[in-house]
Amino acid sequence: MKKIGTMDLILILVGSFLLIFTTVMVVLHVLTGSTPDTLITCVFAALGGECGVMGWIKTTKERHKERQWELEDREHEEKKEAEE
């Protein structure tokens, strides 16, 4: 069984929060006829920013990992050439 990573957990929480938040805002609009536009904008901006930062972190980690593999491959090739 694969362990749930921190980023996966954060994405699950963000998705769940947005679903609940959106549902509450729709109910609020039905009951009162208006919604707190500034609050909605701030919530979506904050969570969008969080997801953007997590995407940047993930991309940076993947690039670093690929670079390590590339360097390891070069070392193996150089060893093979030296043995020949």
Residue pairs with C-beta under 8 A, 6 or more apart in sequence:
4 12
7 54
7 57
7 58
10 50
10 54
11 51
11 54
14 47
14 50
14 51
17 47
18 43
18 44
18 47
21 43
25 35
25 40
28 35
28 36
29 35
